[in-house]
């Protein structure tokens, strides 16, 4: 399912980007392509969104593996894991396995807090459970997240930093060696305070909950800093969904906290190019992925 709902769709209609040359990709440009299929699907719960698609290269392995997290403003109605199929297939073709997770969005029963976060945690940790079955090498797992998935990928890498009294904390979270965030929204407080992002502000309250004294303490990535994991942000300079300052602000905060964070800015690039296999943005993302898997 890839449903391009307002306001997420608005910036991709082509109308708002008419002045940009060459034209930026729109969601239909990506969605109209033949969509490749995964090799297997794993269930980590009973809900139809509690699934992981597994992409396996040819050969016996063991295969290096990318943990992939889709975006869509944390809403199932906007997008699910199939949004990442094209780049997952591209990695598979280069000998890299992909663990492409799904989760319940805030618009689905059980989503929001804590469900969206516990889904992500369970889907991530299921990788360790099934690694032998699929002959996956967990020595250097690289997490890749797009848009809202960038937030969730960073959050997954920082789970060992969750407060001891958080209901999201687990004893032995999967170790992630590197995170590549593609146009991500790491700072939920900043997202909630600024309506110029493509997801809007109200969705953040649905994600973090409003019945706790501090709903960001275990949900927003800057609250978990330092993550202790190398982080790379790949952002399009012409991205109209994720304001560029959200990347620069996060890099400044994470660096000040002692993390190794690098921002890669790609010119003539919006939001869709970040997950389109033929683009310079994805080429840069893949370079960072391969480097992290060594």
TORTOR-454480 format. One record per residue: z, y, x of N, C-alpha, C in turn. Coordinates in nm, 3 decimals. Layout:
# residues N
{{Z Y X} {Z Y X} {Z Y X}};
...
//
This chain:
# residues 294
{{0.000 -0.119 0.083} {0.000 0.000 0.000} {0.000 0.124 0.087}};
{{-0.097 0.213 0.066} {-0.098 0.343 0.130} {-0.132 0.444 0.022}};
{{-0.031 0.506 -0.035} {-0.051 0.603 -0.141} {-0.016 0.740 -0.087}};
{{-0.110 0.830 -0.096} {-0.095 0.958 -0.031} {-0.044 1.060 -0.132}};
{{0.088 1.063 -0.149} {0.150 1.144 -0.252} {0.177 1.286 -0.204}};
{{0.178 1.382 -0.296} {0.218 1.519 -0.267} {0.368 1.520 -0.236}};
{{0.419 1.599 -0.131} {0.342 1.695 -0.055} {0.278 1.639 0.070}};
{{0.298 1.510 0.097} {0.249 1.450 0.221} {0.098 1.459 0.231}};
{{0.029 1.448 0.119} {-0.117 1.449 0.117} {-0.175 1.587 0.142}};
{{-0.103 1.692 0.101} {-0.161 1.825 0.095} {-0.226 1.867 0.226}};
{{-0.159 1.839 0.337} {-0.210 1.886 0.464} {-0.328 1.803 0.514}};
{{-0.361 1.694 0.443} {-0.466 1.606 0.493} {-0.592 1.609 0.406}};
{{-0.600 1.697 0.308} {-0.715 1.699 0.220} {-0.841 1.749 0.288}};
{{-0.822 1.819 0.400} {-0.936 1.878 0.468} {-0.950 2.025 0.435}};
{{-0.895 2.069 0.320} {-0.906 2.209 0.279} {-0.829 2.297 0.374}};
{{-0.702 2.256 0.404} {-0.617 2.339 0.488} {-0.660 2.339 0.632}};
{{-0.749 2.249 0.670} {-0.787 2.235 0.810} {-0.933 2.274 0.835}};
{{-0.993 2.343 0.741} {-1.135 2.375 0.750} {-1.167 2.459 0.872}};
{{-1.069 2.539 0.920} {-1.096 2.629 1.031} {-1.089 2.559 1.165}};
{{-1.039 2.438 1.169} {-1.022 2.366 1.293} {-1.154 2.299 1.331}};
{{-1.190 2.310 1.457} {-1.314 2.248 1.506} {-1.284 2.175 1.635}};
{{-1.317 2.046 1.644} {-1.374 1.962 1.539} {-1.274 1.931 1.430}};
{{-1.321 1.888 1.313} {-1.230 1.863 1.201} {-1.126 1.756 1.238}};
{{-1.005 1.778 1.194} {-0.901 1.679 1.213} {-0.920 1.564 1.116}};
{{-0.870 1.448 1.154} {-0.878 1.333 1.066} {-0.791 1.353 0.942}};
{{-0.838 1.298 0.831} {-0.759 1.298 0.708} {-0.715 1.155 0.680}};
{{-0.619 1.139 0.590} {-0.575 1.004 0.555} {-0.689 0.918 0.500}};
{{-0.777 0.972 0.415} {-0.891 0.889 0.372} {-0.980 0.843 0.487}};
{{-0.992 0.925 0.591} {-1.072 0.884 0.706} {-1.018 0.755 0.766}};
{{-0.887 0.741 0.765} {-0.825 0.620 0.820} {-0.825 0.507 0.717}};
{{-0.784 0.538 0.596} {-0.764 0.434 0.495} {-0.893 0.367 0.449}};
{{-1.007 0.435 0.463} {-1.133 0.378 0.415} {-1.189 0.272 0.511}};
{{-1.132 0.261 0.629} {-1.182 0.165 0.726} {-1.141 0.023 0.687}};
{{-1.218 -0.076 0.728} {-1.173 -0.214 0.708} {-1.037 -0.231 0.776}};
{{-0.944 -0.291 0.703} {-0.808 -0.303 0.755} {-0.784 -0.443 0.810}};
{{-0.751 -0.454 0.939} {-0.724 -0.586 0.997} {-0.595 -0.645 0.942}};
{{-0.580 -0.776 0.958} {-0.464 -0.846 0.903} {-0.376 -0.902 1.014}};
{{-0.246 -0.914 0.985} {-0.154 -0.973 1.083} {-0.170 -1.124 1.088}};
{{-0.098 -1.184 1.182} {-0.105 -1.329 1.199} {0.003 -1.403 1.122}};
{{0.112 -1.335 1.091} {0.222 -1.398 1.019} {0.308 -1.289 0.956}};
{{0.386 -1.329 0.855} {0.481 -1.238 0.792} {0.616 -1.306 0.783}};
{{0.719 -1.233 0.823} {0.856 -1.283 0.824} {0.937 -1.207 0.719}};
{{1.020 -1.278 0.644} {1.109 -1.216 0.547} {1.249 -1.209 0.605}};
{{1.312 -1.092 0.594} {1.450 -1.079 0.639} {1.545 -1.047 0.523}};
{{1.491 -1.051 0.401} {1.568 -1.027 0.280} {1.486 -1.068 0.160}};
{{1.540 -1.043 0.041} {1.474 -1.088 -0.081} {1.383 -0.984 -0.144}};
{{1.400 -0.857 -0.110} {1.314 -0.752 -0.165} {1.175 -0.762 -0.105}};
{{1.074 -0.725 -0.180} {0.936 -0.738 -0.131} {0.907 -0.645 -0.013}};
{{0.993 -0.544 0.010} {0.975 -0.458 0.125} {1.051 -0.508 0.248}};
{{1.133 -0.607 0.232} {1.212 -0.658 0.344} {1.132 -0.765 0.419}};
{{1.027 -0.717 0.481} {0.934 -0.806 0.551} {0.889 -0.744 0.683}};
{{0.843 -0.830 0.770} {0.787 -0.789 0.900} {0.654 -0.860 0.918}};
{{0.552 -0.785 0.955} {0.424 -0.846 0.991} {0.421 -0.868 1.142}};
{{0.377 -0.986 1.182} {0.373 -1.024 1.322} {0.227 -1.031 1.367}};
{{0.197 -0.962 1.475} {0.062 -0.958 1.531} {0.067 -1.027 1.667}};
{{-0.009 -1.134 1.681} {-0.001 -1.218 1.800} {-0.135 -1.222 1.874}};
{{-0.135 -1.191 2.003} {-0.259 -1.200 2.081} {-0.302 -1.346 2.098}};
{{-0.423 -1.364 2.143} {-0.469 -1.499 2.174} {-0.396 -1.551 2.298}};
{{-0.378 -1.682 2.303} {-0.311 -1.742 2.416} {-0.174 -1.794 2.378}};
{{-0.102 -1.843 2.477} {0.027 -1.907 2.453} {0.146 -1.815 2.476}};
{{0.126 -1.704 2.545} {0.237 -1.616 2.574} {0.317 -1.664 2.694}};
{{0.440 -1.615 2.712} {0.511 -1.521 2.624} {0.445 -1.383 2.622}};
{{0.450 -1.320 2.504} {0.381 -1.193 2.484} {0.478 -1.076 2.492}};
{{0.441 -0.971 2.562} {0.519 -0.847 2.551} {0.511 -0.798 2.407}};
{{0.614 -0.729 2.362} {0.619 -0.698 2.220} {0.655 -0.553 2.193}};
{{0.586 -0.496 2.095} {0.614 -0.361 2.045} {0.680 -0.373 1.909}};
{{0.791 -0.305 1.893} {0.858 -0.290 1.764} {0.799 -0.167 1.697}};
{{0.735 -0.184 1.583} {0.660 -0.075 1.520} {0.725 -0.035 1.387}};
{{0.735 0.098 1.364} {0.799 0.149 1.243} {0.709 0.254 1.178}};
{{0.667 0.228 1.056} {0.578 0.321 0.986} {0.654 0.442 0.932}};
{{0.579 0.545 0.898} {0.636 0.664 0.838} {0.609 0.669 0.689}};
{{0.591 0.793 0.638} {0.571 0.811 0.495} {0.687 0.884 0.430}};
{{0.754 0.970 0.508} {0.865 1.050 0.453} {0.977 0.964 0.397}};
{{0.998 0.847 0.455} {1.104 0.754 0.413} {1.087 0.710 0.267}};
{{0.963 0.715 0.218} {0.936 0.681 0.078} {0.832 0.569 0.069}};
{{0.868 0.462 0.003} {0.779 0.348 -0.013} {0.653 0.387 -0.091}};
{{0.666 0.479 -0.185} {0.551 0.520 -0.266} {0.441 0.584 -0.181}};
{{0.479 0.644 -0.070} {0.381 0.712 0.014} {0.313 0.616 0.110}};
{{0.390 0.530 0.175} {0.329 0.439 0.273} {0.419 0.319 0.299}};
{{0.357 0.212 0.345} {0.433 0.095 0.389} {0.379 0.052 0.525}};
{{0.418 -0.066 0.570} {0.384 -0.109 0.706} {0.234 -0.122 0.731}};
{{0.155 -0.137 0.625} {0.011 -0.154 0.641} {-0.056 -0.029 0.699}};
{{0.013 0.084 0.693} {-0.040 0.206 0.751} {-0.060 0.192 0.902}};
{{0.011 0.100 0.962} {0.006 0.083 1.107} {-0.088 -0.030 1.150}};
{{-0.159 -0.091 1.056} {-0.240 -0.208 1.090} {-0.346 -0.182 1.195}};
{{-0.406 -0.065 1.193} {-0.517 -0.039 1.285} {-0.468 -0.031 1.429}};
{{-0.357 0.037 1.453} {-0.307 0.043 1.590} {-0.239 -0.088 1.630}};
{{-0.182 -0.159 1.532} {-0.124 -0.291 1.563} {-0.234 -0.385 1.611}};
{{-0.348 -0.383 1.545} {-0.461 -0.468 1.586} {-0.513 -0.427 1.723}};
{{-0.512 -0.298 1.751} {-0.557 -0.250 1.881} {-0.467 -0.304 1.992}};
{{-0.337 -0.302 1.971} {-0.244 -0.356 2.071} {-0.262 -0.507 2.086}};
{{-0.277 -0.575 1.972} {-0.299 -0.721 1.976} {-0.421 -0.755 2.061}};
{{-0.526 -0.677 2.048} {-0.647 -0.701 2.124} {-0.629 -0.683 2.273}};
{{-0.525 -0.610 2.310} {-0.496 -0.589 2.453} {-0.382 -0.678 2.502}};
{{-0.351 -0.785 2.428} {-0.252 -0.881 2.474} {-0.108 -0.847 2.445}};
{{-0.085 -0.753 2.353} {0.051 -0.711 2.319} {0.083 -0.755 2.176}};
{{0.194 -0.823 2.159} {0.238 -0.861 2.025} {0.303 -0.741 1.956}};
{{0.296 -0.740 1.824} {0.354 -0.629 1.747} {0.444 -0.686 1.638}};
{{0.563 -0.631 1.629} {0.662 -0.664 1.526} {0.667 -0.543 1.433}};
{{0.585 -0.543 1.329} {0.565 -0.427 1.243} {0.654 -0.437 1.120}};
{{0.761 -0.360 1.119} {0.865 -0.377 1.016} {0.839 -0.292 0.892}};
{{0.897 -0.338 0.783} {0.901 -0.258 0.661} {1.046 -0.245 0.617}};
{{1.069 -0.159 0.519} {1.205 -0.129 0.475} {1.198 -0.061 0.339}};
{{1.307 -0.063 0.267} {1.311 0.004 0.137} {1.325 0.155 0.157}};
{{1.231 0.229 0.096} {1.239 0.374 0.103} {1.342 0.428 0.006}};
{{1.362 0.560 0.013} {1.463 0.623 -0.072} {1.425 0.619 -0.219}};
{{1.299 0.595 -0.247} {1.250 0.592 -0.384} {1.252 0.451 -0.443}};
{{1.314 0.359 -0.373} {1.319 0.220 -0.418} {1.463 0.177 -0.435}};
{{1.491 0.093 -0.535} {1.626 0.044 -0.558} {1.683 -0.015 -0.431}};
{{1.801 0.030 -0.392} {1.864 -0.018 -0.270} {1.830 0.063 -0.148}};
{{1.735 0.157 -0.158} {1.699 0.241 -0.045} {1.793 0.359 -0.032}};
{{1.765 0.447 0.063} {1.856 0.557 0.090} {1.968 0.511 0.181}};
{{2.087 0.567 0.160} {2.201 0.528 0.242} {2.288 0.430 0.165}};
{{2.321 0.315 0.221} {2.286 0.272 0.357} {2.160 0.187 0.366}};
{{2.097 0.154 0.250} {1.995 0.051 0.246} {1.878 0.068 0.340}};
{{1.821 0.190 0.348} {1.707 0.210 0.438} {1.746 0.178 0.582}};
{{1.864 0.222 0.621} {1.910 0.201 0.759} {1.947 0.055 0.786}};
{{2.013 -0.008 0.691} {2.048 -0.149 0.713} {1.923 -0.237 0.713}};
{{1.822 -0.199 0.634} {1.695 -0.272 0.638} {1.632 -0.262 0.776}};
{{1.626 -0.143 0.830} {1.567 -0.124 0.962} {1.644 -0.205 1.065}};
{{1.777 -0.200 1.059} {1.859 -0.274 1.155} {1.834 -0.424 1.145}};
{{1.830 -0.476 1.024} {1.806 -0.620 1.006} {1.666 -0.660 1.052}};
{{1.568 -0.578 1.020} {1.430 -0.608 1.061} {1.417 -0.607 1.213}};
{{1.483 -0.512 1.277} {1.480 -0.504 1.423} {1.547 -0.626 1.484}};
{{1.665 -0.661 1.436} {1.740 -0.772 1.494} {1.678 -0.908 1.464}};
{{1.596 -0.914 1.359} {1.525 -1.038 1.328} {1.428 -1.074 1.439}};
{{1.387 -0.975 1.515} {1.297 -0.999 1.628} {1.361 -1.096 1.728}};
{{1.489 -1.077 1.754} {1.558 -1.167 1.847} {1.570 -1.308 1.788}};
{{1.587 -1.316 1.658} {1.600 -1.447 1.592} {1.472 -1.527 1.603}};
{{1.357 -1.461 1.589} {1.228 -1.530 1.583} {1.148 -1.522 1.713}};
{{1.208 -1.469 1.818} {1.134 -1.453 1.944} {1.082 -1.585 1.998}};
{{1.164 -1.689 1.993} {1.122 -1.819 2.045} {1.009 -1.877 1.960}};
{{1.022 -1.863 1.830} {0.920 -1.915 1.738} {0.782 -1.859 1.768}};
{{0.776 -1.730 1.797} {0.647 -1.664 1.820} {0.618 -1.642 1.969}};
{{0.705 -1.693 2.054} {0.689 -1.682 2.200} {0.677 -1.535 2.243}};
{{0.778 -1.458 2.203} {0.782 -1.315 2.233} {0.878 -1.289 2.348}};
{{0.837 -1.203 2.438} {0.917 -1.167 2.554} {1.001 -1.044 2.520}};
{{1.133 -1.059 2.516} {1.222 -0.949 2.478} {1.276 -0.873 2.598}};
{{1.221 -0.897 2.714} {1.274 -0.832 2.834} {1.259 -0.681 2.830}};
{{1.146 -0.634 2.776} {1.122 -0.489 2.767} {1.058 -0.459 2.632}};
{{1.138 -0.443 2.529} {1.085 -0.411 2.396} {1.065 -0.260 2.387}};
{{0.945 -0.219 2.349} {0.915 -0.077 2.328} {0.906 -0.052 2.178}};
{{0.982 0.045 2.130} {0.979 0.083 1.988} {0.882 0.200 1.970}};
{{0.796 0.188 1.869} {0.698 0.292 1.839} {0.712 0.329 1.692}};
{{0.734 0.456 1.665} {0.748 0.501 1.527} {0.662 0.622 1.500}};
{{0.604 0.627 1.382} {0.518 0.739 1.344} {0.585 0.821 1.235}};
{{0.592 0.954 1.254} {0.644 1.045 1.152} {0.791 1.011 1.120}};
{{0.821 0.981 0.994} {0.958 0.939 0.961} {0.996 0.813 1.036}};
{{0.897 0.732 1.070} {0.922 0.613 1.151} {0.963 0.648 1.292}};
{{0.924 0.766 1.341} {0.971 0.811 1.471} {1.121 0.832 1.470}};
{{1.171 0.891 1.361} {1.316 0.904 1.345} {1.383 0.768 1.345}};
{{1.328 0.674 1.269} {1.391 0.543 1.256} {1.383 0.462 1.386}};
{{1.274 0.478 1.462} {1.263 0.409 1.590} {1.366 0.461 1.689}};
{{1.383 0.592 1.694} {1.485 0.651 1.781} {1.624 0.611 1.736}};
{{1.646 0.611 1.605} {1.776 0.570 1.551} {1.806 0.425 1.588}};
{{1.705 0.338 1.578} {1.724 0.197 1.612} {1.761 0.182 1.759}};
{{1.702 0.264 1.845} {1.733 0.257 1.988} {1.874 0.305 2.018}};
{{1.929 0.388 1.930} {2.062 0.444 1.952} {2.172 0.378 1.874}};
{{2.148 0.260 1.819} {2.247 0.197 1.732} {2.379 0.164 1.802}};
{{2.374 0.141 1.931} {2.499 0.115 2.003} {2.588 0.239 2.010}};
{{2.532 0.355 1.977} {2.605 0.481 1.978} {2.662 0.519 1.842}};
{{2.642 0.435 1.743} {2.694 0.465 1.610} {2.847 0.468 1.612}};
{{2.908 0.555 1.532} {3.054 0.560 1.525} {3.112 0.424 1.489}};
{{3.228 0.393 1.544} {3.287 0.261 1.523} {3.320 0.235 1.377}};
{{3.341 0.341 1.300} {3.376 0.323 1.159} {3.254 0.335 1.066}};
{{3.134 0.344 1.123} {3.013 0.353 1.041} {2.979 0.217 0.982}};
{{2.942 0.217 0.855} {2.900 0.092 0.791} {2.764 0.045 0.841}};
{{2.698 0.127 0.921} {2.568 0.090 0.977} {2.582 0.020 1.112}};
{{2.700 0.021 1.168} {2.720 -0.036 1.301} {2.722 -0.188 1.297}};
{{2.656 -0.250 1.395} {2.659 -0.395 1.410} {2.701 -0.429 1.552}};
{{2.744 -0.551 1.573} {2.805 -0.589 1.700} {2.705 -0.595 1.815}};
{{2.589 -0.654 1.792} {2.494 -0.677 1.901} {2.352 -0.634 1.862}};
{{2.328 -0.504 1.854} {2.193 -0.459 1.819} {2.093 -0.494 1.928}};
{{1.968 -0.517 1.888} {1.862 -0.549 1.983} {1.848 -0.437 2.086}};
{{1.834 -0.473 2.210} {1.815 -0.375 2.317} {1.670 -0.327 2.320}};
{{1.652 -0.198 2.316} {1.519 -0.137 2.321} {1.506 -0.063 2.453}};
{{1.398 -0.090 2.525} {1.381 -0.037 2.659} {1.321 0.103 2.662}};
{{1.242 0.137 2.560} {1.175 0.266 2.556} {1.134 0.296 2.412}};
{{1.133 0.425 2.378} {1.086 0.467 2.245} {0.969 0.562 2.262}};
{{0.863 0.539 2.183} {0.750 0.631 2.176} {0.743 0.681 2.032}};
{{0.778 0.807 2.014} {0.778 0.869 1.881} {0.650 0.947 1.862}};
{{0.575 0.914 1.758} {0.447 0.978 1.729} {0.463 1.077 1.615}};
{{0.474 1.204 1.648} {0.493 1.305 1.545} {0.617 1.280 1.463}};
{{0.729 1.251 1.529} {0.850 1.210 1.459} {0.935 1.326 1.409}};
{{1.035 1.289 1.328} {1.131 1.384 1.271} {1.273 1.341 1.311}};
{{1.309 1.354 1.437} {1.437 1.298 1.481} {1.560 1.367 1.426}};
{{1.550 1.498 1.404} {1.667 1.576 1.363} {1.667 1.596 1.212}};
{{1.748 1.517 1.141} {1.749 1.524 0.995} {1.808 1.655 0.944}};
{{1.903 1.709 1.016} {1.962 1.837 0.974} {1.858 1.949 0.980}};
{{1.779 1.950 1.086} {1.673 2.051 1.097} {1.567 2.029 0.989}};
{{1.534 1.904 0.962} {1.436 1.875 0.859} {1.484 1.923 0.723}};
{{1.612 1.899 0.693} {1.667 1.939 0.563} {1.676 2.091 0.548}};
{{1.679 2.162 0.660} {1.698 2.307 0.655} {1.567 2.385 0.659}};
{{1.455 2.314 0.678} {1.328 2.385 0.694} {1.221 2.324 0.605}};
{{1.179 2.400 0.505} {1.084 2.350 0.406} {0.941 2.347 0.457}};
{{0.917 2.390 0.581} {0.779 2.392 0.630} {0.736 2.257 0.686}};
{{0.821 2.155 0.677} {0.775 2.022 0.718} {0.710 1.953 0.599}};
{{0.619 1.862 0.626} {0.539 1.799 0.520} {0.615 1.706 0.429}};
{{0.736 1.667 0.467} {0.816 1.578 0.381} {0.903 1.655 0.284}};
{{0.920 1.785 0.304} {1.010 1.862 0.220} {1.154 1.844 0.264}};
{{1.246 1.903 0.189} {1.387 1.900 0.226} {1.472 1.807 0.139}};
{{1.434 1.790 0.014} {1.518 1.712 -0.078} {1.525 1.565 -0.041}};
{{1.421 1.513 0.023} {1.419 1.371 0.058} {1.530 1.336 0.157}};
{{1.571 1.432 0.240} {1.673 1.403 0.340} {1.807 1.371 0.274}};
{{1.842 1.444 0.169} {1.965 1.414 0.098} {1.964 1.275 0.037}};
{{1.849 1.232 -0.011} {1.837 1.097 -0.066} {1.852 0.992 0.043}};
{{1.808 1.028 0.164} {1.814 0.934 0.276} {1.955 0.919 0.330}};
{{2.025 1.029 0.348} {2.155 1.025 0.416} {2.273 1.015 0.320}};
{{2.249 1.041 0.191} {2.358 1.040 0.093} {2.427 1.175 0.089}};
{{2.490 1.204 -0.021} {2.557 1.334 -0.037} {2.705 1.319 -0.074}};
{{2.756 1.196 -0.067} {2.895 1.172 -0.110} {2.988 1.148 0.009}};
{{2.944 1.190 0.129} {3.028 1.174 0.248} {3.053 1.311 0.311}};
{{3.162 1.323 0.382} {3.197 1.451 0.442} {3.092 1.495 0.543}};
{{3.039 1.402 0.620} {2.937 1.433 0.719} {2.828 1.327 0.713}};
{{2.726 1.348 0.631} {2.623 1.245 0.612} {2.529 1.228 0.730}};
{{2.537 1.315 0.829} {2.446 1.306 0.943} {2.507 1.234 1.064}};
{{2.635 1.205 1.057} {2.705 1.154 1.174} {2.648 1.021 1.224}};
{{2.596 0.939 1.133} {2.540 0.810 1.173} {2.395 0.792 1.131}};
{{2.328 0.902 1.097} {2.190 0.894 1.049} {2.093 0.980 1.127}};
{{2.139 1.094 1.177} {2.051 1.187 1.249} {2.060 1.160 1.399}};
{{1.947 1.147 1.463} {1.944 1.103 1.603} {2.021 1.196 1.697}};
{{2.011 1.329 1.684} {2.086 1.413 1.778} {2.237 1.387 1.778}};
{{2.291 1.337 1.668} {2.434 1.307 1.663} {2.469 1.186 1.749}};
{{2.370 1.106 1.787} {2.395 0.985 1.866} {2.370 1.008 2.014}};
{{2.322 1.123 2.051} {2.289 1.151 2.190} {2.412 1.145 2.280}};
{{2.394 1.100 2.406} {2.270 1.050 2.464} {2.245 0.904 2.425}};
{{2.119 0.871 2.399} {2.085 0.735 2.360} {2.086 0.640 2.479}};
{{2.062 0.694 2.598} {2.057 0.609 2.716} {1.930 0.529 2.726}};
{{1.827 0.573 2.657} {1.698 0.504 2.654} {1.588 0.608 2.682}};
{{1.493 0.579 2.769} {1.382 0.672 2.790} {1.305 0.695 2.660}};
{{1.278 0.821 2.633} {1.211 0.858 2.508} {1.089 0.945 2.538}};
{{0.981 0.912 2.468} {0.857 0.987 2.483} {0.811 1.032 2.345}};
{{0.787 1.161 2.332} {0.738 1.217 2.208} {0.592 1.255 2.226}};
{{0.505 1.199 2.144} {0.363 1.234 2.145} {0.336 1.313 2.018}};
{{0.297 1.440 2.035} {0.278 1.528 1.920} {0.145 1.599 1.928}};
{{0.080 1.611 1.812} {-0.043 1.688 1.803} {-0.013 1.835 1.791}};
{{-0.085 1.916 1.865} {-0.060 2.061 1.861} {-0.100 2.121 1.728}};
{{-0.192 2.056 1.657} {-0.235 2.108 1.526} {-0.174 2.030 1.410}};
{{-0.068 1.959 1.434} {-0.002 1.881 1.328} {0.057 1.977 1.225}};
{{0.016 1.962 1.100} {0.066 2.047 0.992} {0.175 1.979 0.911}};
{{0.203 1.856 0.941} {0.311 1.784 0.873} {0.443 1.802 0.947}};
{{0.438 1.787 1.079} {0.557 1.798 1.161} {0.546 1.923 1.247}};
{{0.619 2.030 1.216} {0.612 2.150 1.299} {0.642 2.119 1.445}};
{{0.567 2.179 1.533} {0.576 2.148 1.676} {0.717 2.175 1.731}};
{{0.784 2.273 1.677} {0.918 2.307 1.727} {1.017 2.193 1.707}};
{{0.991 2.105 1.610} {1.082 1.993 1.590} {1.082 1.900 1.710}};
{{0.968 1.894 1.778} {0.961 1.814 1.901} {1.028 1.888 2.015}};
{{0.995 2.015 2.034} {1.051 2.089 2.147} {1.202 2.106 2.133}};
{{1.250 2.130 2.012} {1.394 2.145 1.990} {1.468 2.016 2.023}};
{{1.412 1.902 1.981} {1.478 1.775 2.008} {1.478 1.745 2.158}};
{{1.367 1.770 2.225} {1.360 1.746 2.369} {1.467 1.826 2.441}};
{{1.485 1.951 2.400} {1.585 2.036 2.465} {1.726 1.980 2.444}};
{{1.755 1.936 2.323} {1.889 1.884 2.294} {1.915 1.752 2.366}};
{{1.816 1.664 2.362} {1.834 1.533 2.424} {1.844 1.545 2.576}};
{{1.765 1.634 2.634} {1.771 1.655 2.778} {1.906 1.712 2.819}};
{{1.955 1.808 2.741} {2.085 1.867 2.770} {2.197 1.764 2.761}};
{{2.177 1.663 2.676} {2.278 1.557 2.660} {2.270 1.453 2.771}};
{{2.167 1.461 2.853} {2.155 1.369 2.965} {2.051 1.260 2.950}};
{{1.975 1.262 2.842} {1.871 1.161 2.823} {1.743 1.201 2.897}};
{{1.661 1.100 2.925} {1.530 1.123 2.985} {1.428 1.128 2.872}};
{{1.383 1.248 2.842} {1.293 1.270 2.728} {1.172 1.349 2.775}};
{{1.054 1.303 2.736} {0.930 1.368 2.777} {0.844 1.395 2.655}};
{{0.793 1.516 2.644} {0.702 1.553 2.536} {0.559 1.555 2.586}};
{{0.473 1.477 2.520} {0.331 1.475 2.550} {0.258 1.545 2.435}};
{{0.200 1.660 2.465} {0.130 1.738 2.363} {-0.020 1.711 2.372}};
{{-0.081 1.678 2.259} {-0.223 1.646 2.257} {-0.297 1.754 2.179}};
{{-0.391 1.819 2.243} {-0.467 1.927 2.179} {-0.564 1.873 2.076}};
{{-0.602 1.959 1.980} {-0.699 1.925 1.876} {-0.658 1.797 1.803}};
{{-0.530 1.785 1.776} {-0.475 1.664 1.716} {-0.378 1.700 1.606}};
{{-0.396 1.633 1.491} {-0.303 1.651 1.380} {-0.207 1.535 1.370}};
{{-0.184 1.488 1.247} {-0.086 1.382 1.224} {-0.152 1.244 1.217}};
{{-0.272 1.238 1.162} {-0.340 1.110 1.144} {-0.390 1.055 1.276}};
{{-0.437 1.144 1.364} {-0.489 1.100 1.494} {-0.388 1.018 1.573}};
{{-0.261 1.040 1.547} {-0.156 0.971 1.623} {-0.157 0.820 1.601}};
{{-0.216 0.774 1.489} {-0.222 0.630 1.462} {-0.365 0.585 1.433}};
{{-0.461 0.655 1.492} {-0.602 0.614 1.483} {-0.644 0.564 1.621}};
{{-0.689 0.439 1.634} {-0.707 0.375 1.765} {-0.804 0.443 1.860}};
{{-0.899 0.520 1.807} {-1.004 0.575 1.894} {-0.969 0.711 1.952}};
{{-0.854 0.765 1.922} {-0.823 0.903 1.958} {-0.755 0.917 2.094}};
{{-0.765 1.035 2.155} {-0.689 1.062 2.278} {-0.538 1.050 2.257}};
{{-0.491 1.085 2.138} {-0.347 1.076 2.111} {-0.300 0.931 2.118}};
{{-0.375 0.840 2.057} {-0.334 0.699 2.063} {-0.353 0.643 2.204}};
{{-0.455 0.689 2.274} {-0.473 0.645 2.412} {-0.351 0.681 2.497}};
{{-0.298 0.801 2.476} {-0.178 0.842 2.549} {-0.058 0.760 2.505}};
{{-0.044 0.737 2.375} {0.066 0.655 2.325} {0.059 0.515 2.383}};
{{-0.060 0.457 2.385} {-0.074 0.320 2.437} {-0.044 0.316 2.586}};
{{-0.082 0.418 2.659} {-0.050 0.422 2.801} {0.101 0.417 2.822}};
{{0.175 0.492 2.741} {0.320 0.494 2.750} {0.381 0.361 2.708}};
{{0.319 0.297 2.610} {0.366 0.165 2.566} {0.350 0.063 2.677}};
{{0.231 0.058 2.733} {0.203 -0.041 2.839} {0.294 -0.018 2.959}};
{{0.314 0.107 2.994} {0.404 0.141 3.105} {0.546 0.091 3.079}};
{{0.591 0.104 2.956} {0.726 0.062 2.921} {0.745 -0.088 2.912}};
{{0.636 -0.161 2.896} {0.643 -0.307 2.885} {0.644 -0.378 3.020}};
{{0.623 -0.302 3.128} {0.616 -0.365 3.261} {0.754 -0.406 3.309}};
//
